[in-house]
Amino acid sequence: MHPLRHPRYAIALGAMFVLIAVVYYAVPAITGGHLDWSGTVMLGALGIAMALMAYVLMAGSPND
């Protein structure tokens, strides 16, 4: 049985990485530390890519 039965699970997987990117942005912004834009953008892009790949893998897997 494939672990991703519904598209909402793929969206949740991608949203998890986007949430990490938001935290990665918010903590330095709140505390006055150095904000690393490249890390924030890459985590956001990773979230989008992970959601798309999880959906593709789910759509291509057999239903048995």
A tleap script that builds the chain and sets N, CA, C and O, in Angstrom:
source leaprc.protein.ff14SB
mol = sequence {
  NMET HIE PRO LEU ARG HIE PRO ARG TYR ALA
  ILE ALA LEU GLY ALA MET PHE VAL LEU ILE
  ALA VAL VAL TYR TYR ALA VAL PRO ALA ILE
  THR GLY GLY HIE LEU ASP TRP SER GLY THR
  VAL MET LEU GLY ALA LEU GLY ILE ALA MET
  ALA LEU MET ALA TYR VAL LEU MET ALA GLY
  SER PRO ASN CASP
}
set mol.1.N position { 0.835 -1.177 0.000 }
set mol.1.CA position { 0.000 0.000 0.000 }
set mol.1.C position { 0.886 1.248 0.000 }
set mol.1.O position { 1.838 1.351 0.774 }
set mol.2.N position { 0.564 2.166 -0.857 }
set mol.2.CA position { 1.331 3.407 -0.985 }
set mol.2.C position { 0.936 4.379 0.129 }
set mol.2.O position { -0.253 4.517 0.416 }
set mol.3.N position { 1.900 5.057 0.767 }
set mol.3.CA position { 1.566 5.931 1.903 }
set mol.3.C position { 0.787 7.187 1.528 }
set mol.3.O position { 0.130 7.770 2.390 }
set mol.4.N position { 0.839 7.617 0.285 }
set mol.4.CA position { 0.117 8.829 -0.127 }
set mol.4.C position { -1.106 8.443 -0.945 }
set mol.4.O position { -1.015 8.311 -2.166 }
set mol.5.N position { -2.231 8.262 -0.299 }
set mol.5.CA position { -3.452 7.867 -0.988 }
set mol.5.C position { -4.247 9.051 -1.516 }
set mol.5.O position { -5.032 8.895 -2.452 }
set mol.6.N position { -4.064 10.208 -0.949 }
set mol.6.CA position { -4.863 11.365 -1.333 }
set mol.6.C position { -3.941 12.542 -1.649 }
set mol.6.O position { -2.875 12.672 -1.046 }
set mol.7.N position { -4.342 13.399 -2.587 }
set mol.7.CA position { -3.511 14.553 -2.934 }
set mol.7.C position { -3.267 15.490 -1.755 }
set mol.7.O position { -2.260 16.197 -1.727 }
set mol.8.N position { -4.170 15.504 -0.790 }
set mol.8.CA position { -3.974 16.413 0.349 }
set mol.8.C position { -2.742 16.030 1.154 }
set mol.8.O position { -2.151 16.887 1.810 }
set mol.9.N position { -2.340 14.762 1.121 }
set mol.9.CA position { -1.120 14.360 1.807 }
set mol.9.C position { 0.109 14.937 1.105 }
set mol.9.O position { 1.077 15.320 1.762 }
set mol.10.N position { 0.074 14.998 -0.217 }
set mol.10.CA position { 1.173 15.595 -0.970 }
set mol.10.C position { 1.256 17.094 -0.678 }
set mol.10.O position { 2.347 17.650 -0.548 }
set mol.11.N position { 0.103 17.737 -0.578 }
set mol.11.CA position { 0.082 19.161 -0.256 }
set mol.11.C position { 0.607 19.384 1.158 }
set mol.11.O position { 1.343 20.339 1.405 }
set mol.12.N position { 0.233 18.508 2.083 }
set mol.12.CA position { 0.701 18.642 3.467 }
set mol.12.C position { 2.213 18.463 3.552 }
set mol.12.O position { 2.878 19.146 4.331 }
set mol.13.N position { 2.755 17.553 2.756 }
set mol.13.CA position { 4.201 17.347 2.745 }
set mol.13.C position { 4.922 18.604 2.265 }
set mol.13.O position { 5.921 19.009 2.859 }
set mol.14.N position { 4.427 19.217 1.202 }
set mol.14.CA position { 5.021 20.455 0.706 }
set mol.14.C position { 4.818 21.614 1.668 }
set mol.14.O position { 5.708 22.447 1.837 }
set mol.15.N position { 3.644 21.673 2.301 }
set mol.15.CA position { 3.363 22.753 3.248 }
set mol.15.C position { 4.278 22.683 4.465 }
set mol.15.O position { 4.593 23.706 5.073 }
set mol.16.N position { 4.703 21.474 4.815 }
set mol.16.CA position { 5.607 21.327 5.948 }
set mol.16.C position { 6.925 22.051 5.677 }
set mol.16.O position { 7.437 22.739 6.560 }
set mol.17.N position { 7.480 21.909 4.479 }
set mol.17.CA position { 8.721 22.588 4.133 }
set mol.17.C position { 8.522 24.091 3.998 }
set mol.17.O position { 9.404 24.866 4.368 }
set mol.18.N position { 7.379 24.511 3.475 }
set mol.18.CA position { 7.097 25.944 3.381 }
set mol.18.C position { 6.959 26.536 4.786 }
set mol.18.O position { 7.403 27.658 5.031 }
set mol.19.N position { 6.352 25.795 5.700 }
set mol.19.CA position { 6.252 26.256 7.089 }
set mol.19.C position { 7.635 26.392 7.726 }
set mol.19.O position { 7.887 27.344 8.464 }
set mol.20.N position { 8.518 25.457 7.446 }
set mol.20.CA position { 9.894 25.557 7.940 }
set mol.20.C position { 10.565 26.794 7.362 }
set mol.20.O position { 11.322 27.461 8.067 }
set mol.21.N position { 10.307 27.122 6.093 }
set mol.21.CA position { 10.870 28.324 5.480 }
set mol.21.C position { 10.344 29.584 6.162 }
set mol.21.O position { 11.093 30.542 6.354 }
set mol.22.N position { 9.071 29.590 6.527 }
set mol.22.CA position { 8.496 30.747 7.218 }
set mol.22.C position { 9.153 30.911 8.582 }
set mol.22.O position { 9.480 32.031 8.974 }
set mol.23.N position { 9.349 29.828 9.302 }
set mol.23.CA position { 10.022 29.894 10.604 }
set mol.23.C position { 11.469 30.343 10.422 }
set mol.23.O position { 11.980 31.148 11.201 }
set mol.24.N position { 12.123 29.818 9.390 }
set mol.24.CA position { 13.509 30.181 9.088 }
set mol.24.C position { 13.637 31.674 8.790 }
set mol.24.O position { 14.671 32.277 9.074 }
set mol.25.N position { 12.587 32.272 8.219 }
set mol.25.CA position { 12.558 33.709 7.957 }
set mol.25.C position { 12.175 34.499 9.207 }
set mol.25.O position { 12.772 35.538 9.492 }
set mol.26.N position { 11.188 34.016 9.950 }
set mol.26.CA position { 10.610 34.785 11.042 }
set mol.26.C position { 11.533 34.892 12.256 }
set mol.26.O position { 11.588 35.945 12.890 }
set mol.27.N position { 12.241 33.850 12.583 }
set mol.27.CA position { 13.070 33.888 13.799 }
set mol.27.C position { 14.152 34.968 13.718 }
set mol.27.O position { 14.278 35.748 14.662 }
set mol.28.N position { 14.940 35.055 12.639 }
set mol.28.CA position { 15.915 36.157 12.591 }
set mol.28.C position { 15.256 37.536 12.476 }
set mol.28.O position { 15.786 38.523 12.985 }
set mol.29.N position { 14.110 37.601 11.811 }
set mol.29.CA position { 13.429 38.885 11.683 }
set mol.29.C position { 12.938 39.379 13.041 }
set mol.29.O position { 12.977 40.579 13.311 }
set mol.30.N position { 12.482 38.483 13.886 }
set mol.30.CA position { 11.970 38.863 15.203 }
set mol.30.C position { 13.113 39.161 16.167 }
set mol.30.O position { 13.061 40.132 16.922 }
set mol.31.N position { 14.144 38.321 16.138 }
set mol.31.CA position { 15.238 38.479 17.102 }
set mol.31.C position { 16.292 39.475 16.667 }
set mol.31.O position { 17.180 39.806 17.452 }
set mol.32.N position { 16.220 39.962 15.443 }
set mol.32.CA position { 17.197 40.936 14.964 }
set mol.32.C position { 18.473 40.307 14.455 }
set mol.32.O position { 19.487 40.991 14.317 }
set mol.33.N position { 18.443 39.034 14.177 }
set mol.33.CA position { 19.626 38.341 13.673 }
set mol.33.C position { 19.790 38.514 12.174 }
set mol.33.O position { 19.053 39.265 11.537 }
set mol.34.N position { 20.764 37.811 11.623 }
set mol.34.CA position { 21.039 37.868 10.192 }
set mol.34.C position { 20.036 37.006 9.445 }
set mol.34.O position { 19.872 35.826 9.752 }
set mol.35.N position { 19.365 37.598 8.465 }
set mol.35.CA position { 18.371 36.883 7.671 }
set mol.35.C position { 19.030 36.322 6.421 }
set mol.35.O position { 19.605 37.070 5.629 }
set mol.36.N position { 18.951 35.024 6.242 }
set mol.36.CA position { 19.539 34.354 5.086 }
set mol.36.C position { 18.443 34.134 4.039 }
set mol.36.O position { 17.676 33.174 4.114 }
set mol.37.N position { 18.387 35.043 3.064 }
set mol.37.CA position { 17.346 34.959 2.039 }
set mol.37.C position { 17.496 33.726 1.161 }
set mol.37.O position { 16.500 33.128 0.754 }
set mol.38.N position { 18.722 33.347 0.872 }
set mol.38.CA position { 18.910 32.187 -0.017 }
set mol.38.C position { 18.372 30.916 0.632 }
set mol.38.O position { 17.769 30.085 -0.048 }
set mol.39.N position { 18.580 30.755 1.925 }
set mol.39.CA position { 18.050 29.583 2.618 }
set mol.39.C position { 16.536 29.589 2.666 }
set mol.39.O position { 15.902 28.545 2.516 }
set mol.40.N position { 15.953 30.761 2.875 }
set mol.40.CA position { 14.502 30.874 2.925 }
set mol.40.C position { 13.874 30.529 1.574 }
set mol.40.O position { 12.899 29.781 1.502 }
set mol.41.N position { 14.444 31.083 0.514 }
set mol.41.CA position { 13.913 30.816 -0.827 }
set mol.41.C position { 14.099 29.346 -1.203 }
set mol.41.O position { 13.208 28.739 -1.796 }
set mol.42.N position { 15.241 28.780 -0.864 }
set mol.42.CA position { 15.489 27.375 -1.199 }
set mol.42.C position { 14.563 26.437 -0.428 }
set mol.42.O position { 14.108 25.437 -0.982 }
set mol.43.N position { 14.274 26.738 0.838 }
set mol.43.CA position { 13.327 25.913 1.586 }
set mol.43.C position { 11.919 26.023 1.005 }
set mol.43.O position { 11.198 25.026 0.944 }
set mol.44.N position { 11.523 27.211 0.583 }
set mol.44.CA position { 10.221 27.374 -0.069 }
set mol.44.C position { 10.149 26.608 -1.379 }
set mol.44.O position { 9.149 25.949 -1.663 }
set mol.45.N position { 11.212 26.692 -2.182 }
set mol.45.CA position { 11.251 25.952 -3.443 }
set mol.45.C position { 11.272 24.444 -3.195 }
set mol.45.O position { 10.660 23.681 -3.941 }
set mol.46.N position { 11.970 24.022 -2.154 }
set mol.46.CA position { 11.991 22.601 -1.800 }
set mol.46.C position { 10.595 22.121 -1.427 }
set mol.46.O position { 10.212 21.005 -1.779 }
set mol.47.N position { 9.834 22.944 -0.724 }
set mol.47.CA position { 8.460 22.570 -0.374 }
set mol.47.C position { 7.589 22.387 -1.597 }
set mol.47.O position { 6.815 21.433 -1.671 }
set mol.48.N position { 7.704 23.290 -2.559 }
set mol.48.CA position { 6.927 23.170 -3.797 }
set mol.48.C position { 7.347 21.926 -4.571 }
set mol.48.O position { 6.502 21.184 -5.072 }
set mol.49.N position { 8.656 21.702 -4.667 }
set mol.49.CA position { 9.156 20.536 -5.401 }
set mol.49.C position { 8.754 19.232 -4.720 }
set mol.49.O position { 8.396 18.268 -5.397 }
set mol.50.N position { 8.809 19.189 -3.404 }
set mol.50.CA position { 8.430 17.972 -2.683 }
set mol.50.C position { 6.947 17.665 -2.861 }
set mol.50.O position { 6.572 16.503 -3.018 }
set mol.51.N position { 6.104 18.688 -2.838 }
set mol.51.CA position { 4.675 18.474 -3.032 }
set mol.51.C position { 4.394 17.945 -4.431 }
set mol.51.O position { 3.603 17.017 -4.598 }
set mol.52.N position { 5.037 18.531 -5.435 }
set mol.52.CA position { 4.832 18.057 -6.808 }
set mol.52.C position { 5.336 16.630 -6.999 }
set mol.52.O position { 4.667 15.815 -7.634 }
set mol.53.N position { 6.515 16.325 -6.452 }
set mol.53.CA position { 7.064 14.984 -6.617 }
set mol.53.C position { 6.242 13.950 -5.855 }
set mol.53.O position { 6.047 12.837 -6.343 }
set mol.54.N position { 5.761 14.299 -4.674 }
set mol.54.CA position { 4.918 13.364 -3.929 }
set mol.54.C position { 3.632 13.082 -4.695 }
set mol.54.O position { 3.162 11.945 -4.722 }
set mol.55.N position { 3.061 14.111 -5.318 }
set mol.55.CA position { 1.846 13.905 -6.101 }
set mol.55.C position { 2.120 13.040 -7.324 }
set mol.55.O position { 1.322 12.164 -7.658 }
set mol.56.N position { 3.238 13.280 -7.990 }
set mol.56.CA position { 3.585 12.479 -9.173 }
set mol.56.C position { 3.800 11.019 -8.782 }
set mol.56.O position { 3.327 10.117 -9.472 }
set mol.57.N position { 4.508 10.783 -7.683 }
set mol.57.CA position { 4.725 9.420 -7.235 }
set mol.57.C position { 3.419 8.739 -6.822 }
set mol.57.O position { 3.226 7.548 -7.067 }
set mol.58.N position { 2.531 9.501 -6.198 }
set mol.58.CA position { 1.260 8.942 -5.796 }
set mol.58.C position { 0.400 8.620 -7.009 }
set mol.58.O position { -0.251 7.576 -7.051 }
set mol.59.N position { 0.392 9.510 -7.994 }
set mol.59.CA position { -0.432 9.301 -9.183 }
set mol.59.C position { 0.084 8.136 -10.020 }
set mol.59.O position { -0.706 7.461 -10.680 }
set mol.60.N position { 1.384 7.887 -10.008 }
set mol.60.CA position { 1.960 6.830 -10.825 }
set mol.60.C position { 2.041 5.471 -10.149 }
set mol.60.O position { 2.403 4.484 -10.789 }
set mol.61.N position { 1.711 5.407 -8.868 }
set mol.61.CA position { 1.818 4.130 -8.161 }
set mol.61.C position { 0.565 3.289 -8.403 }
set mol.61.O position { -0.522 3.828 -8.610 }
set mol.62.N position { 0.724 1.967 -8.375 }
set mol.62.CA position { -0.453 1.101 -8.565 }
set mol.62.C position { -1.398 1.200 -7.366 }
set mol.62.O position { -0.976 1.534 -6.259 }
set mol.63.N position { -2.658 0.910 -7.595 }
set mol.63.CA position { -3.680 1.047 -6.552 }
set mol.63.C position { -3.930 -0.246 -5.791 }
set mol.63.O position { -4.972 -0.374 -5.148 }
set mol.64.N position { -3.023 -1.201 -5.837 }
set mol.64.CA position { -3.265 -2.471 -5.133 }
set mol.64.C position { -2.806 -2.473 -3.718 }
set mol.64.O position { -2.953 -3.478 -3.023 }
savepdb mol mol.pdb
quit
